[in-house]
């Protein structure tokens, strides 16, 4: 649990496997705690949270689109996961 009182920098790396890297990350639903941000290419949530509470959000990752060939269409994979971060006052 992260605390607003200790004011340290929060940092959490996200991971994905399979698909066709590189991956692009985004928030599909909900929001991160104020003060935290998501790096869309580095897959890291980081920053200094400013308000206590539990924040629930859906993270989405999309892989690189494969090229169409004579025998296969181009494809792009998407995955989502509901996560939460609790900030202690």
mmCIF file as gemmi writes it, N, C-alpha and C atoms, coordinates in Angstrom:
data_model
loop_
_atom_site.group_PDB
_atom_site.id
_atom_site.type_symbol
_atom_site.label_atom_id
_atom_site.label_alt_id
_atom_site.label_comp_id
_atom_site.label_asym_id
_atom_site.label_entity_id
_atom_site.label_seq_id
_atom_site.pdbx_PDB_ins_code
_atom_site.Cartn_x
_atom_site.Cartn_y
_atom_site.Cartn_z
_atom_site.occupancy
_atom_site.B_iso_or_equiv
_atom_site.pdbx_formal_charge
_atom_site.auth_seq_id
_atom_site.auth_asym_id
_atom_site.pdbx_PDB_model_num
ATOM 1 N N . UNK Axp A 1 ? 0.851 -1.177 0 1 0 ? 1 A 1
ATOM 2 C CA . UNK Axp A 1 ? 0 0 0 1 0 ? 1 A 1
ATOM 3 C C . UNK Axp A 1 ? 0.894 1.236 0 1 0 ? 1 A 1
ATOM 4 N N . UNK Axp A 2 ? 0.57 2.176 -0.832 1 0 ? 2 A 1
ATOM 5 C CA . UNK Axp A 2 ? 1.308 3.431 -0.952 1 0 ? 2 A 1
ATOM 6 C C . UNK Axp A 2 ? 0.645 4.471 -0.068 1 0 ? 2 A 1
ATOM 7 N N . UNK Axp A 3 ? 1.414 5.344 0.508 1 0 ? 3 A 1
ATOM 8 C CA . UNK Axp A 3 ? 0.873 6.354 1.404 1 0 ? 3 A 1
ATOM 9 C C . UNK Axp A 3 ? 1.182 7.756 0.907 1 0 ? 3 A 1
ATOM 10 N N . UNK Axp A 4 ? 0.205 8.656 1.003 1 0 ? 4 A 1
ATOM 11 C CA . UNK Axp A 4 ? 0.454 10.047 0.639 1 0 ? 4 A 1
ATOM 12 C C . UNK Axp A 4 ? 1.358 10.715 1.658 1 0 ? 4 A 1
ATOM 13 N N . UNK Axp A 5 ? 1.394 10.206 2.889 1 0 ? 5 A 1
ATOM 14 C CA . UNK Axp A 5 ? 2.191 10.844 3.937 1 0 ? 5 A 1
ATOM 15 C C . UNK Axp A 5 ? 3.693 10.626 3.754 1 0 ? 5 A 1
ATOM 16 N N . UNK Axp A 6 ? 4.108 9.495 3.167 1 0 ? 6 A 1
ATOM 17 C CA . UNK Axp A 6 ? 5.539 9.286 2.99 1 0 ? 6 A 1
ATOM 18 C C . UNK Axp A 6 ? 6.074 9.956 1.73 1 0 ? 6 A 1
ATOM 19 N N . UNK Axp A 7 ? 5.192 10.33 0.808 1 0 ? 7 A 1
ATOM 20 C CA . UNK Axp A 7 ? 5.503 11.108 -0.392 1 0 ? 7 A 1
ATOM 21 C C . UNK Axp A 7 ? 6.665 10.56 -1.218 1 0 ? 7 A 1
ATOM 22 N N . UNK Axp A 8 ? 6.875 9.268 -1.129 1 0 ? 8 A 1
ATOM 23 C CA . UNK Axp A 8 ? 7.885 8.662 -1.985 1 0 ? 8 A 1
ATOM 24 C C . UNK Axp A 8 ? 7.3 8.484 -3.381 1 0 ? 8 A 1
ATOM 25 N N . UNK Axp A 9 ? 8.158 8.25 -4.32 1 0 ? 9 A 1
ATOM 26 C CA . UNK Axp A 9 ? 7.696 8.038 -5.692 1 0 ? 9 A 1
ATOM 27 C C . UNK Axp A 9 ? 7.22 6.6 -5.85 1 0 ? 9 A 1
ATOM 28 N N . UNK Axp A 10 ? 5.997 6.444 -6.331 1 0 ? 10 A 1
ATOM 29 C CA . UNK Axp A 10 ? 5.423 5.134 -6.625 1 0 ? 10 A 1
ATOM 30 C C . UNK Axp A 10 ? 5.889 4.742 -8.019 1 0 ? 10 A 1
ATOM 31 N N . UNK Axp A 11 ? 6.266 3.477 -8.188 1 0 ? 11 A 1
ATOM 32 C CA . UNK Axp A 11 ? 6.653 2.999 -9.514 1 0 ? 11 A 1
ATOM 33 C C . UNK Axp A 11 ? 6.336 1.514 -9.62 1 0 ? 11 A 1
ATOM 34 N N . UNK Axp A 12 ? 5.582 1.16 -10.631 1 0 ? 12 A 1
ATOM 35 C CA . UNK Axp A 12 ? 5.226 -0.237 -10.864 1 0 ? 12 A 1
ATOM 36 C C . UNK Axp A 12 ? 5.308 -0.534 -12.349 1 0 ? 12 A 1
ATOM 37 N N . UNK Axp A 13 ? 6.077 -1.56 -12.691 1 0 ? 13 A 1
ATOM 38 C CA . UNK Axp A 13 ? 6.24 -1.989 -14.089 1 0 ? 13 A 1
ATOM 39 C C . UNK Axp A 13 ? 5.13 -2.976 -14.436 1 0 ? 13 A 1
ATOM 40 N N . UNK Axp A 14 ? 4.519 -2.814 -15.602 1 0 ? 14 A 1
ATOM 41 C CA . UNK Axp A 14 ? 3.507 -3.736 -16.111 1 0 ? 14 A 1
ATOM 42 C C . UNK Axp A 14 ? 4.174 -4.674 -17.109 1 0 ? 14 A 1
ATOM 43 N N . UNK Axp A 15 ? 3.647 -5.884 -17.243 1 0 ? 15 A 1
ATOM 44 C CA . UNK Axp A 15 ? 4.219 -6.831 -18.192 1 0 ? 15 A 1
ATOM 45 C C . UNK Axp A 15 ? 3.128 -7.478 -19.035 1 0 ? 15 A 1
ATOM 46 N N . UNK Axp A 16 ? 3.522 -7.885 -20.216 1 0 ? 16 A 1
ATOM 47 C CA . UNK Axp A 16 ? 2.65 -8.64 -21.119 1 0 ? 16 A 1
ATOM 48 C C . UNK Axp A 16 ? 3.52 -9.674 -21.808 1 0 ? 16 A 1
ATOM 49 N N . UNK Axp A 17 ? 2.895 -10.742 -22.259 1 0 ? 17 A 1
ATOM 50 C CA . UNK Axp A 17 ? 3.645 -11.76 -22.995 1 0 ? 17 A 1
ATOM 51 C C . UNK Axp A 17 ? 2.808 -12.237 -24.168 1 0 ? 17 A 1
ATOM 52 N N . UNK Axp A 18 ? 3.492 -12.819 -25.121 1 0 ? 18 A 1
ATOM 53 C CA . UNK Axp A 18 ? 2.804 -13.268 -26.326 1 0 ? 18 A 1
ATOM 54 C C . UNK Axp A 18 ? 2.612 -12.104 -27.278 1 0 ? 18 A 1
ATOM 55 N N . UNK Axp A 19 ? 1.875 -12.32 -28.298 1 0 ? 19 A 1
ATOM 56 C CA . UNK Axp A 19 ? 1.628 -11.248 -29.247 1 0 ? 19 A 1
ATOM 57 C C . UNK Axp A 19 ? 2.877 -10.852 -30.009 1 0 ? 19 A 1
ATOM 58 N N . UNK Axp A 20 ? 2.88 -9.626 -30.496 1 0 ? 20 A 1
ATOM 59 C CA . UNK Axp A 20 ? 3.941 -9.126 -31.35 1 0 ? 20 A 1
ATOM 60 C C . UNK Axp A 20 ? 4.458 -7.797 -30.788 1 0 ? 20 A 1
ATOM 61 N N . UNK Axp A 21 ? 5.48 -7.824 -29.906 1 0 ? 21 A 1
ATOM 62 C CA . UNK Axp A 21 ? 5.999 -6.572 -29.336 1 0 ? 21 A 1
ATOM 63 C C . UNK Axp A 21 ? 6.499 -5.639 -30.436 1 0 ? 21 A 1
ATOM 64 N N . UNK Axp A 22 ? 6.567 -4.337 -30.216 1 0 ? 22 A 1
ATOM 65 C CA . UNK Axp A 22 ? 6.385 -3.664 -28.93 1 0 ? 22 A 1
ATOM 66 C C . UNK Axp A 22 ? 4.898 -3.466 -28.605 1 0 ? 22 A 1
ATOM 67 N N . UNK Axp A 23 ? 4.623 -3.333 -27.311 1 0 ? 23 A 1
ATOM 68 C CA . UNK Axp A 23 ? 3.267 -3.148 -26.814 1 0 ? 23 A 1
ATOM 69 C C . UNK Axp A 23 ? 3.001 -1.672 -26.546 1 0 ? 23 A 1
ATOM 70 N N . UNK Axp A 24 ? 1.721 -1.276 -26.664 1 0 ? 24 A 1
ATOM 71 C CA . UNK Axp A 24 ? 1.278 0.076 -26.296 1 0 ? 24 A 1
ATOM 72 C C . UNK Axp A 24 ? 0.245 -0.076 -25.19 1 0 ? 24 A 1
ATOM 73 N N . UNK Axp A 25 ? 0.403 0.695 -24.141 1 0 ? 25 A 1
ATOM 74 C CA . UNK Axp A 25 ? -0.429 0.606 -22.948 1 0 ? 25 A 1
ATOM 75 C C . UNK Axp A 25 ? -1.33 1.828 -22.834 1 0 ? 25 A 1
ATOM 76 N N . UNK Axp A 26 ? -2.532 1.622 -22.273 1 0 ? 26 A 1
ATOM 77 C CA . UNK Axp A 26 ? -3.445 2.736 -22.044 1 0 ? 26 A 1
ATOM 78 C C . UNK Axp A 26 ? -4.42 2.382 -20.929 1 0 ? 26 A 1
ATOM 79 N N . UNK Axp A 27 ? -5.113 3.387 -20.436 1 0 ? 27 A 1
ATOM 80 C CA . UNK Axp A 27 ? -6.188 3.196 -19.469 1 0 ? 27 A 1
ATOM 81 C C . UNK Axp A 27 ? -7.479 3.145 -20.272 1 0 ? 27 A 1
ATOM 82 N N . UNK Axp A 28 ? -8.142 1.988 -20.258 1 0 ? 28 A 1
ATOM 83 C CA . UNK Axp A 28 ? -9.361 1.805 -21.043 1 0 ? 28 A 1
ATOM 84 C C . UNK Axp A 28 ? -10.606 2.274 -20.299 1 0 ? 28 A 1
ATOM 85 N N . UNK Axp A 29 ? -10.554 2.243 -18.958 1 0 ? 29 A 1
ATOM 86 C CA . UNK Axp A 29 ? -11.711 2.616 -18.15 1 0 ? 29 A 1
ATOM 87 C C . UNK Axp A 29 ? -11.219 3.01 -16.768 1 0 ? 29 A 1
ATOM 88 N N . UNK Axp A 30 ? -11.891 3.954 -16.136 1 0 ? 30 A 1
ATOM 89 C CA . UNK Axp A 30 ? -11.484 4.393 -14.81 1 0 ? 30 A 1
ATOM 90 C C . UNK Axp A 30 ? -10.302 5.355 -14.909 1 0 ? 30 A 1
ATOM 91 N N . UNK Axp A 31 ? -9.603 5.54 -13.786 1 0 ? 31 A 1
ATOM 92 C CA . UNK Axp A 31 ? -8.465 6.461 -13.805 1 0 ? 31 A 1
ATOM 93 C C . UNK Axp A 31 ? -7.461 6.082 -12.732 1 0 ? 31 A 1
ATOM 94 N N . UNK Axp A 32 ? -6.244 6.502 -12.954 1 0 ? 32 A 1
ATOM 95 C CA . UNK Axp A 32 ? -5.188 6.327 -11.973 1 0 ? 32 A 1
ATOM 96 C C . UNK Axp A 32 ? -5.38 7.346 -10.852 1 0 ? 32 A 1
ATOM 97 N N . UNK Axp A 33 ? -4.78 7.092 -9.691 1 0 ? 33 A 1
ATOM 98 C CA . UNK Axp A 33 ? -4.833 8.102 -8.626 1 0 ? 33 A 1
ATOM 99 C C . UNK Axp A 33 ? -4.21 9.412 -9.113 1 0 ? 33 A 1
ATOM 100 N N . UNK Axp A 34 ? -4.759 10.558 -8.683 1 0 ? 34 A 1
ATOM 101 C CA . UNK Axp A 34 ? -4.158 11.837 -9.063 1 0 ? 34 A 1
ATOM 102 C C . UNK Axp A 34 ? -2.682 11.866 -8.673 1 0 ? 34 A 1
ATOM 103 N N . UNK Axp A 35 ? -1.847 12.298 -9.606 1 0 ? 35 A 1
ATOM 104 C CA . UNK Axp A 35 ? -0.416 12.354 -9.368 1 0 ? 35 A 1
ATOM 105 C C . UNK Axp A 35 ? 0.349 11.204 -9.984 1 0 ? 35 A 1
ATOM 106 N N . UNK Axp A 36 ? -0.352 10.126 -10.353 1 0 ? 36 A 1
ATOM 107 C CA . UNK Axp A 36 ? 0.298 8.99 -11.005 1 0 ? 36 A 1
ATOM 108 C C . UNK Axp A 36 ? 0.014 9.047 -12.499 1 0 ? 36 A 1
ATOM 109 N N . UNK Axp A 37 ? 0.948 8.551 -13.291 1 0 ? 37 A 1
ATOM 110 C CA . UNK Axp A 37 ? 0.757 8.529 -14.741 1 0 ? 37 A 1
ATOM 111 C C . UNK Axp A 37 ? 1.235 7.2 -15.305 1 0 ? 37 A 1
ATOM 112 N N . UNK Axp A 38 ? 0.744 6.881 -16.474 1 0 ? 38 A 1
ATOM 113 C CA . UNK Axp A 38 ? 1.107 5.662 -17.182 1 0 ? 38 A 1
ATOM 114 C C . UNK Axp A 38 ? 1.988 6.025 -18.365 1 0 ? 38 A 1
ATOM 115 N N . UNK Axp A 39 ? 3.156 5.399 -18.456 1 0 ? 39 A 1
ATOM 116 C CA . UNK Axp A 39 ? 3.983 5.531 -19.651 1 0 ? 39 A 1
ATOM 117 C C . UNK Axp A 39 ? 3.466 4.528 -20.667 1 0 ? 39 A 1
ATOM 118 N N . UNK Axp A 40 ? 2.968 5.002 -21.787 1 0 ? 40 A 1
ATOM 119 C CA . UNK Axp A 40 ? 2.339 4.138 -22.787 1 0 ? 40 A 1
ATOM 120 C C . UNK Axp A 40 ? 3.321 3.209 -23.479 1 0 ? 40 A 1
ATOM 121 N N . UNK Axp A 41 ? 4.591 3.573 -23.512 1 0 ? 41 A 1
ATOM 122 C CA . UNK Axp A 41 ? 5.577 2.733 -24.185 1 0 ? 41 A 1
ATOM 123 C C . UNK Axp A 41 ? 6.496 1.99 -23.212 1 0 ? 41 A 1
ATOM 124 N N . UNK Axp A 42 ? 6.691 2.535 -22.017 1 0 ? 42 A 1
ATOM 125 C CA . UNK Axp A 42 ? 7.576 1.889 -21.039 1 0 ? 42 A 1
ATOM 126 C C . UNK Axp A 42 ? 6.823 0.978 -20.074 1 0 ? 42 A 1
ATOM 127 N N . UNK Axp A 43 ? 5.491 0.971 -20.153 1 0 ? 43 A 1
ATOM 128 C CA . UNK Axp A 43 ? 4.653 0.097 -19.33 1 0 ? 43 A 1
ATOM 129 C C . UNK Axp A 43 ? 4.898 0.296 -17.843 1 0 ? 43 A 1
ATOM 130 N N . UNK Axp A 44 ? 4.992 1.559 -17.416 1 0 ? 44 A 1
ATOM 131 C CA . UNK Axp A 44 ? 5.24 1.868 -16.014 1 0 ? 44 A 1
ATOM 132 C C . UNK Axp A 44 ? 4.207 2.856 -15.507 1 0 ? 44 A 1
ATOM 133 N N . UNK Axp A 45 ? 3.674 2.575 -14.312 1 0 ? 45 A 1
ATOM 134 C CA . UNK Axp A 45 ? 2.83 3.524 -13.6 1 0 ? 45 A 1
ATOM 135 C C . UNK Axp A 45 ? 3.719 4.145 -12.536 1 0 ? 45 A 1
ATOM 136 N N . UNK Axp A 46 ? 3.814 5.478 -12.536 1 0 ? 46 A 1
ATOM 137 C CA . UNK Axp A 46 ? 4.711 6.115 -11.571 1 0 ? 46 A 1
ATOM 138 C C . UNK Axp A 46 ? 4.232 7.513 -11.219 1 0 ? 46 A 1
ATOM 139 N N . UNK Axp A 47 ? 4.801 8.043 -10.138 1 0 ? 47 A 1
ATOM 140 C CA . UNK Axp A 47 ? 4.505 9.396 -9.701 1 0 ? 47 A 1
ATOM 141 C C . UNK Axp A 47 ? 4.316 9.463 -8.208 1 0 ? 47 A 1
ATOM 142 N N . UNK Axp A 48 ? 3.83 10.61 -7.735 1 0 ? 48 A 1
ATOM 143 C CA . UNK Axp A 48 ? 3.532 10.833 -6.316 1 0 ? 48 A 1
ATOM 144 C C . UNK Axp A 48 ? 2.037 11.079 -6.19 1 0 ? 48 A 1
ATOM 145 N N . UNK Axp A 49 ? 1.344 10.15 -5.56 1 0 ? 49 A 1
ATOM 146 C CA . UNK Axp A 49 ? -0.105 10.28 -5.39 1 0 ? 49 A 1
ATOM 147 C C . UNK Axp A 49 ? -0.415 11.413 -4.418 1 0 ? 49 A 1
ATOM 148 N N . UNK Axp A 50 ? -1.515 12.111 -4.683 1 0 ? 50 A 1
ATOM 149 C CA . UNK Axp A 50 ? -1.849 13.262 -3.85 1 0 ? 50 A 1
ATOM 150 C C . UNK Axp A 50 ? -3.113 13.087 -3.016 1 0 ? 50 A 1
ATOM 151 N N . UNK Axp A 51 ? -3.925 12.065 -3.292 1 0 ? 51 A 1
ATOM 152 C CA . UNK Axp A 51 ? -5.165 11.858 -2.543 1 0 ? 51 A 1
ATOM 153 C C . UNK Axp A 51 ? -5.323 10.397 -2.156 1 0 ? 51 A 1
ATOM 154 N N . UNK Axp A 52 ? -5.75 10.162 -0.92 1 0 ? 52 A 1
ATOM 155 C CA . UNK Axp A 52 ? -5.99 8.8 -0.44 1 0 ? 52 A 1
ATOM 156 C C . UNK Axp A 52 ? -7.243 8.226 -1.105 1 0 ? 52 A 1
ATOM 157 N N . UNK Axp A 53 ? -7.309 6.9 -1.148 1 0 ? 53 A 1
ATOM 158 C CA . UNK Axp A 53 ? -8.468 6.214 -1.694 1 0 ? 53 A 1
ATOM 159 C C . UNK Axp A 53 ? -8.055 4.99 -2.486 1 0 ? 53 A 1
ATOM 160 N N . UNK Axp A 54 ? -9.051 4.243 -2.926 1 0 ? 54 A 1
ATOM 161 C CA . UNK Axp A 54 ? -8.808 3.094 -3.789 1 0 ? 54 A 1
ATOM 162 C C . UNK Axp A 54 ? -9.279 3.463 -5.189 1 0 ? 54 A 1
ATOM 163 N N . UNK Axp A 55 ? -8.391 3.305 -6.14 1 0 ? 55 A 1
ATOM 164 C CA . UNK Axp A 55 ? -8.653 3.688 -7.522 1 0 ? 55 A 1
ATOM 165 C C . UNK Axp A 55 ? -8.636 2.431 -8.382 1 0 ? 55 A 1
ATOM 166 N N . UNK Axp A 56 ? -9.753 2.146 -9.026 1 0 ? 56 A 1
ATOM 167 C CA . UNK Axp A 56 ? -9.876 0.965 -9.876 1 0 ? 56 A 1
ATOM 168 C C . UNK Axp A 56 ? -9.914 1.427 -11.329 1 0 ? 56 A 1
ATOM 169 N N . UNK Axp A 57 ? -9.183 0.724 -12.168 1 0 ? 57 A 1
ATOM 170 C CA . UNK Axp A 57 ? -9.079 1.104 -13.57 1 0 ? 57 A 1
ATOM 171 C C . UNK Axp A 57 ? -8.833 -0.147 -14.405 1 0 ? 57 A 1
ATOM 172 N N . UNK Axp A 58 ? -9.106 -0.041 -15.683 1 0 ? 58 A 1
ATOM 173 C CA . UNK Axp A 58 ? -8.843 -1.132 -16.618 1 0 ? 58 A 1
ATOM 174 C C . UNK Axp A 58 ? -7.664 -0.733 -17.482 1 0 ? 58 A 1
ATOM 175 N N . UNK Axp A 59 ? -6.636 -1.55 -17.429 1 0 ? 59 A 1
ATOM 176 C CA . UNK Axp A 59 ? -5.443 -1.319 -18.236 1 0 ? 59 A 1
ATOM 177 C C . UNK Axp A 59 ? -5.611 -2.095 -19.538 1 0 ? 59 A 1
ATOM 178 N N . UNK Axp A 60 ? -5.185 -1.52 -20.636 1 0 ? 60 A 1
ATOM 179 C CA . UNK Axp A 60 ? -5.273 -2.189 -21.938 1 0 ? 60 A 1
ATOM 180 C C . UNK Axp A 60 ? -3.899 -2.201 -22.575 1 0 ? 60 A 1
ATOM 181 N N . UNK Axp A 61 ? -3.565 -3.324 -23.168 1 0 ? 61 A 1
ATOM 182 C CA . UNK Axp A 61 ? -2.317 -3.438 -23.911 1 0 ? 61 A 1
ATOM 183 C C . UNK Axp A 61 ? -2.638 -3.923 -25.32 1 0 ? 61 A 1
ATOM 184 N N . UNK Axp A 62 ? -1.986 -3.307 -26.301 1 0 ? 62 A 1
ATOM 185 C CA . UNK Axp A 62 ? -2.178 -3.649 -27.703 1 0 ? 62 A 1
ATOM 186 C C . UNK Axp A 62 ? -0.805 -3.931 -28.291 1 0 ? 62 A 1
ATOM 187 N N . UNK Axp A 63 ? -0.702 -5.018 -29.024 1 0 ? 63 A 1
ATOM 188 C CA . UNK Axp A 63 ? 0.592 -5.328 -29.633 1 0 ? 63 A 1
ATOM 189 C C . UNK Axp A 63 ? 0.709 -4.689 -31.015 1 0 ? 63 A 1
ATOM 190 N N . UNK Axp A 64 ? 1.873 -4.828 -31.614 1 0 ? 64 A 1
ATOM 191 C CA . UNK Axp A 64 ? 2.134 -4.28 -32.94 1 0 ? 64 A 1
ATOM 192 C C . UNK Axp A 64 ? 1.373 -5.095 -33.979 1 0 ? 64 A 1
ATOM 193 N N . UNK Axp A 65 ? 0.764 -4.416 -34.903 1 0 ? 65 A 1
ATOM 194 C CA . UNK Axp A 65 ? 0.003 -5.083 -35.962 1 0 ? 65 A 1
ATOM 195 C C . UNK Axp A 65 ? 0.958 -5.873 -36.858 1 0 ? 65 A 1
ATOM 196 N N . UNK Axp A 66 ? 0.602 -7.12 -37.117 1 0 ? 66 A 1
ATOM 197 C CA . UNK Axp A 66 ? 1.418 -7.927 -38.03 1 0 ? 66 A 1
ATOM 198 C C . UNK Axp A 66 ? 1.096 -7.53 -39.458 1 0 ? 66 A 1
ATOM 199 N N . UNK Axp A 67 ? 2.033 -7.749 -40.321 1 0 ? 67 A 1
ATOM 200 C CA . UNK Axp A 67 ? 1.824 -7.396 -41.729 1 0 ? 67 A 1
ATOM 201 C C . UNK Axp A 67 ? 1.01 -8.468 -42.442 1 0 ? 67 A 1
ATOM 202 N N . UNK Axp A 68 ? 0.18 -8.001 -43.315 1 0 ? 68 A 1
ATOM 203 C CA . UNK Axp A 68 ? -0.618 -8.905 -44.152 1 0 ? 68 A 1
ATOM 204 C C . UNK Axp A 68 ? 0.313 -9.603 -45.146 1 0 ? 68 A 1
ATOM 205 N N . UNK Axp A 69 ? 0.074 -10.893 -45.309 1 0 ? 69 A 1
ATOM 206 C CA . UNK Axp A 69 ? 0.826 -11.639 -46.325 1 0 ? 69 A 1
ATOM 207 C C . UNK Axp A 69 ? -0.165 -12.191 -47.34 1 0 ? 69 A 1
ATOM 208 N N . UNK Axp A 70 ? 0.335 -12.906 -48.313 1 0 ? 70 A 1
ATOM 209 C CA . UNK Axp A 70 ? -0.557 -13.501 -49.314 1 0 ? 70 A 1
ATOM 210 C C . UNK Axp A 70 ? -1.488 -14.532 -48.7 1 0 ? 70 A 1
ATOM 211 N N . UNK Axp A 71 ? -1.049 -15.169 -47.605 1 0 ? 71 A 1
ATOM 212 C CA . UNK Axp A 71 ? -1.851 -16.245 -47.025 1 0 ? 71 A 1
ATOM 213 C C . UNK Axp A 71 ? -2.52 -15.887 -45.696 1 0 ? 71 A 1
ATOM 214 N N . UNK Axp A 72 ? -2.114 -14.79 -45.054 1 0 ? 72 A 1
ATOM 215 C CA . UNK Axp A 72 ? -2.717 -14.427 -43.767 1 0 ? 72 A 1
ATOM 216 C C . UNK Axp A 72 ? -3.041 -12.939 -43.714 1 0 ? 72 A 1
ATOM 217 N N . UNK Axp A 73 ? -4.16 -12.596 -43.08 1 0 ? 73 A 1
ATOM 218 C CA . UNK Axp A 73 ? -4.497 -11.178 -42.91 1 0 ? 73 A 1
ATOM 219 C C . UNK Axp A 73 ? -3.636 -10.575 -41.791 1 0 ? 73 A 1
ATOM 220 N N . UNK Axp A 74 ? -3.572 -9.253 -41.747 1 0 ? 74 A 1
ATOM 221 C CA . UNK Axp A 74 ? -2.861 -8.616 -40.643 1 0 ? 74 A 1
ATOM 222 C C . UNK Axp A 74 ? -3.674 -8.823 -39.364 1 0 ? 74 A 1
ATOM 223 N N . UNK Axp A 75 ? -2.982 -8.92 -38.251 1 0 ? 75 A 1
ATOM 224 C CA . UNK Axp A 75 ? -3.661 -9.106 -36.969 1 0 ? 75 A 1
ATOM 225 C C . UNK Axp A 75 ? -3.074 -8.158 -35.938 1 0 ? 75 A 1
ATOM 226 N N . UNK Axp A 76 ? -3.894 -7.86 -34.929 1 0 ? 76 A 1
ATOM 227 C CA . UNK Axp A 76 ? -3.444 -7.051 -33.807 1 0 ? 76 A 1
ATOM 228 C C . UNK Axp A 76 ? -4.188 -7.558 -32.577 1 0 ? 76 A 1
ATOM 229 N N . UNK Axp A 77 ? -3.438 -7.87 -31.526 1 0 ? 77 A 1
ATOM 230 C CA . UNK Axp A 77 ? -4.019 -8.421 -30.312 1 0 ? 77 A 1
ATOM 231 C C . UNK Axp A 77 ? -4.203 -7.341 -29.256 1 0 ? 77 A 1
ATOM 232 N N . UNK Axp A 78 ? -5.298 -7.453 -28.506 1 0 ? 78 A 1
ATOM 233 C CA . UNK Axp A 78 ? -5.6 -6.535 -27.413 1 0 ? 78 A 1
ATOM 234 C C . UNK Axp A 78 ? -5.946 -7.362 -26.183 1 0 ? 78 A 1
ATOM 235 N N . UNK Axp A 79 ? -5.443 -6.932 -25.026 1 0 ? 79 A 1
ATOM 236 C CA . UNK Axp A 79 ? -5.785 -7.576 -23.76 1 0 ? 79 A 1
ATOM 237 C C . UNK Axp A 79 ? -6.092 -6.494 -22.736 1 0 ? 79 A 1
ATOM 238 N N . UNK Axp A 80 ? -7.016 -6.788 -21.814 1 0 ? 80 A 1
ATOM 239 C CA . UNK Axp A 80 ? -7.355 -5.849 -20.748 1 0 ? 80 A 1
ATOM 240 C C . UNK Axp A 80 ? -7.315 -6.56 -19.408 1 0 ? 80 A 1
ATOM 241 N N . UNK Axp A 81 ? -7.11 -5.791 -18.358 1 0 ? 81 A 1
ATOM 242 C CA . UNK Axp A 81 ? -7.088 -6.328 -16.993 1 0 ? 81 A 1
ATOM 243 C C . UNK Axp A 81 ? -7.541 -5.225 -16.053 1 0 ? 81 A 1
ATOM 244 N N . UNK Axp A 82 ? -8.461 -5.554 -15.133 1 0 ? 82 A 1
ATOM 245 C CA . UNK Axp A 82 ? -8.907 -4.612 -14.125 1 0 ? 82 A 1
ATOM 246 C C . UNK Axp A 82 ? -7.903 -4.641 -12.973 1 0 ? 82 A 1
ATOM 247 N N . UNK Axp A 83 ? -7.384 -3.491 -12.61 1 0 ? 83 A 1
ATOM 248 C CA . UNK Axp A 83 ? -6.425 -3.36 -11.525 1 0 ? 83 A 1
ATOM 249 C C . UNK Axp A 83 ? -6.899 -2.298 -10.548 1 0 ? 83 A 1
ATOM 250 N N . UNK Axp A 84 ? -6.322 -2.267 -9.344 1 0 ? 84 A 1
ATOM 251 C CA . UNK Axp A 84 ? -6.613 -1.193 -8.415 1 0 ? 84 A 1
ATOM 252 C C . UNK Axp A 84 ? -5.355 -0.837 -7.636 1 0 ? 84 A 1
ATOM 253 N N . UNK Axp A 85 ? -5.293 0.424 -7.234 1 0 ? 85 A 1
ATOM 254 C CA . UNK Axp A 85 ? -4.215 0.933 -6.404 1 0 ? 85 A 1
ATOM 255 C C . UNK Axp A 85 ? -4.867 1.595 -5.2 1 0 ? 85 A 1
ATOM 256 N N . UNK Axp A 86 ? -4.419 1.225 -4.008 1 0 ? 86 A 1
ATOM 257 C CA . UNK Axp A 86 ? -4.923 1.839 -2.784 1 0 ? 86 A 1
ATOM 258 C C . UNK Axp A 86 ? -3.873 2.793 -2.241 1 0 ? 86 A 1
ATOM 259 N N . UNK Axp A 87 ? -4.292 4.029 -2.035 1 0 ? 87 A 1
ATOM 260 C CA . UNK Axp A 87 ? -3.424 5.067 -1.471 1 0 ? 87 A 1
ATOM 261 C C . UNK Axp A 87 ? -3.885 5.318 -0.038 1 0 ? 87 A 1
ATOM 262 N N . UNK Axp A 88 ? -3.004 5.114 0.891 1 0 ? 88 A 1
ATOM 263 C CA . UNK Axp A 88 ? -3.289 5.332 2.305 1 0 ? 88 A 1
ATOM 264 C C . UNK Axp A 88 ? -3.019 6.795 2.638 1 0 ? 88 A 1
ATOM 265 N N . UNK Axp A 89 ? -3.851 7.39 3.475 1 0 ? 89 A 1
ATOM 266 C CA . UNK Axp A 89 ? -3.668 8.795 3.859 1 0 ? 89 A 1
ATOM 267 C C . UNK Axp A 89 ? -2.613 8.932 4.852 1 0 ? 89 A 1
